[in-house]
Amino acid sequence: MNDISGGTMDENMLSTVAKLNIPYICMHIQGRPETMQQNPSYENVTREVLDFLSSNGEMQAAWYS
């Protein structure tokens, strides 16, 4: 599963991936799919992507299970 939203756009994404036991590619998005390429900007891309991905409590639980 290639999830461009890091688990934020579908509340069943992570549980479905776990139930199906399939590979999961976790990505981030700035905005919505319709707007994500309109002038994306970062002050510190590494920190901001890490913050985005780590802000999802369900994602954090999945990382450590």
Stockholm file with secondary structure:
# STOCKHOLM 1.0

chainA/1-65         MNDISGGTMDENMLSTVAKLNIPYICMHIQGRPETMQQNPSYENVTREVLDFLSSNGEMQAAWYS
#=GR chainA/1-65 SS CEETTTTSSCTTHHHHHHHHTCCCEECCCSSCTTTTTSSCCCSSHHHHHHHHHHTCHHHHHHHTC
#=GC SS_cons        CEETTTTSSCTTHHHHHHHHTCCCEECCCSSCTTTTTSSCCCSSHHHHHHHHHHTCHHHHHHHTC
//
